[in-house]
Amino acid sequence: MKKTILALLLVSFAVGAAAQTENPRGIYRLMTIVGKNGEVNSPFHQYKVCTDSLTLMVSFGRNGTFNINNNDHMVFNYTGDQPKSENDKSILIYDSNAEHFTLKWWSDYPYHMIFPKNDWCTEKYKSGEYTEESRIAFDAMTGKAEVDTSNPLSGVWRAIGFVDELRDVKKELPKLHDGYPKSRYFNNFFIFSPKNLVLASSAGGTVCDVTYDGKKSFKTGSKTSQIKWLSKDRIAIEEKIDYRTDWRILERVTDGQTPMSCIISQYIQGVAPRALR
């Protein structure tokens, strides 16, 4: 009996140890930083989106804004906690699994309040940790956002461009579609949920509170946007620009792709970022 218990404990220990050497995959929040002042809670509202193809950093600022970039230029795979040589300053990834990972990088910041100069800085990340705004943004971009089935505007829409006059929209649509992959609107998304509108692109976006006047208009902050329905999966949103009125054309995303998967694809192809106008 004792041998059986000991064997089970050894197996459990081995599984637990192996789990700390997995490649991090998913969305992780920066929790603490170990720098010249010891370990401190992170003052940065920062996340890493870890995939098999690249690692994106998403950082949140004020008023619901967030930025997306590929500043790491690498896939986060487990490396262990020690550099290959004294001169090796490559990023290290360790203590890693689906729940957390630790990142160690060489800092040469001369006067940073947290990061040391000419020494290693350690960042600890954890999955499943979100603020309210970041959860809304990530849920919207990964297709997990709550959808109001009674609201026809609810869901994910792709902005394809502008037209000056709605009477010309049928003539302009083929041009918008032809130029869309190379346009500044490529993979710019409007994601409507019952209480929030998330604007997202490969450069970042915004989380806004939203209210609806049926299917005729929606309001964010003090701005009311009028809607003209061109079909059940295509709308025109009135945009006041300078002294004129243009119409932003949105088409519902029905191919099953999430905004995040499209954004990641842009970075892989080397065509990001493009910001929402």
N, C-alpha and C positions, 0 to 999 in steps of 0.2 A: 504493500500500500504506500509506504513512504517513497519507494522508488518511483511509483506511478506519479505521485504528487510532484516529486523532484523533476521528473521528465516533463510534466505539463508546465511547470514553472520555467524550465529551460527553453521549451518551445515558445512560450509566451514572451519571454525575454528576447529571443531571437527575432520573432515577428515584430516586436516593438522597436528593436534596434534597426531592423531593415527598413521599417516605415519612415525612419528619419533620413533616409538617403534617396527618397523619391525625388523626381523632378517636380518642382512646384507647377501646378496647372490650375488655373482659375483666377479669381479676383481676390487680391489680398490688400489689406490696409496697413500702412506704416504705423506701428504702435509706439515703439521706443527707439531711441538712438543712443548708442554708446560712443561718446566722444571725449573731449578733453575734460569735461565736467562730470564724467561718469555716465551712468544710464539715466536718461531723462525721457519724459513723455514727449512724443513728437509734436512740435509746434506746427508742422505741415500737414495739411489735409490732403494726403497723397495715397494713391493706390497703384498697384502693379497688376496689369492684366497679362497673365502668363499663358502662352500658347506654345504649340509645337513649332510654330513658324517665326514668332517674334515676341517681344515683350513691350507692351505699351504702358506709358505712365499717364495716369489721369489725376490731375490736381484741381481741387475745388477752391474757389475764391469767394468773394463777397457777392451778395445779391443773386445767389443761385448759379453763378457762372462756373464753368469748368473748362480746362484745357486738356488736350490729348496730344502726346508727342511720342516719338520713337528715339528718345535720347540715349537709351542703353545700347541700341544697335546690336542686340544679341538675343539668343534664346537662353532663358534661365534654366540650365541643367545643373544637377548636383555636381559639385567639384571637390567637396571636402573643405576643411577650414584652414588648410595650410597652403601657401604658395609653393610653386614648383622649385623656386630658388630664391635667394636673397634679393635678386634684381627683378623678380616676377611681381608685377603690380596688377595683375589681372583680377577682375572681379571674382569673388568667391561666393558660392551658394552652398549652404549646408544646413543641418538640422531642419530638413525639408520634407514635407509631405502635403497632403491635401488641406491640412489645417493651418500650417504655418511654414515659414522659412526664414533663415537668417542670411543677410547679404553683407559682405565685407568689401569695402573698396578703399583705395589709397587716396588720401586727401592731401592736396598741396595748397589749400586755402591759407593765405597768410594771416588774416585777421578775423576769421569767422568766430562767432560767439559759441558755436557748438562743435564744429569740425576742427580737429587738430591739424597742425601743419606738419607735412612730411611724416605722416603716421596713418595707421589704419582706422577707419571709421566703420562702425557696425550698425546696421539697421535691422530691426526685427519686425516681421510682417505676420499678420494673422488673417485668415479668411473668415467670412461671416460677420465682419464688424463694419457697420455702416452708420453714418448719420442719416437723418431723415431725408435730406436733399440728395445725398449720394445714392441711397437705396432707390429713390424715385428715378434718378437718372439711369442707374445700371439696370433696374427692372425694365425701364422703357427701351433701352438699347439692346437688351438680351431677350426681349419678347416675353417677359414675365409680368408686365404691367396689367393691372386690373382694367378690364374693358367693360364699358357700359353698353350692353346690347341694345338698349332702347335709344341710344344716341347714334345716328348714322355717321356722325363725324368721328366717332371713337375708333382708334386703331392707328396704324402706321401709314404715313403718306410720304411720298418722295416728291420734292420740289424739282420741276424740270425746266423752269424759266419764267419769263414774263411776256405778256402781250400788252400792247397799248390799248387796243379796242377789242371787246369781247365779240363783236360782230365778225372779226377777222380770225377768231380762234381756230376754226376748222382748217383754214389755209395755213396758219402758223404752226399747228401741231406737228406736221411731218418735219418741219425745219427744227423744232425743238427736240424731237426725238433723234434726228440725225446728228445734231451737234451736242447732245446731252453728255456722252462719255468724255468729251474734251472741254465741257463747259465748267464754269465756276459753281454750277449747281449740282454737279455730279455727286450723288450720295449725300445730299442734304435732306434731312428728315424732319418732319413734323409728326410728333407722337402724342396723340390726344388720349387722355384717360379721364375718368369722371371729375377729378379735381385738379389735374395738372396738365400742362402742355410742356413737353420737352423738345427743344430744338437741338438737333445734333448733327454734327458733321465730323470729318476726320480731324479738324482743328480743335474741336470742342463744342460747347453749346451752352444752353441756359435751361434752368428749371423754373417754370412760371406757374403761379396759381391761375386757374382758368374758370370762367363761368360761361354758360351757354344760353342763348336766346333761341331755344329750339334748334332748328337746322339753319337758321337765317344768319346768325353771327355768333362770335365768341368774344370774350373780353379778357384781356390780361392787363393788370394794373389799371391805368386810366384809359387804355387804348381799346376801342371796339373795332373789330374787323368784320366787315360784311362779307358774306359768302354767296356766290352764285353756283348752283349745281349744274354742271354740264352733263353729267351722267351719275350713276350710283357710285362709280369709282374714279370720278374726276371732278374737281372743283376749281373755282377761281376765287382767290382772296383779294379783296380790294386793298390796294396799297397807295397811300398818299405820299408822293415823292415830290419835294419842292412844291411847285404850283400845279402839278398834274396828277392824274390818277392812273396808275397801272394796275394790272391784274396778275398776281402770282398764280401760276398753274400748278396744282398738286394732283398726283395720281396715287391711288391707294396701292400699297405693296401687297401683292397677292401670291408671290412666288415662294413664300415660306422663309425667305432669308431675313435674318434680323439685321437691324442697323449696325450692330457691333461686328457681325460677320462681314458686312460690306465695307466697313471702315478698315478692318484688319486686312481685307483683300486689297484695298487701295495702298496701304503701306507696303504690303508684300510686292505689289507691282511698281512701287516707287513713284506713285503719282499723288500722294498726300503731302501736305494738307490743303484742303479748300474750305474756306469759312462761309457760313451763311451770310447772305447780304442783308 
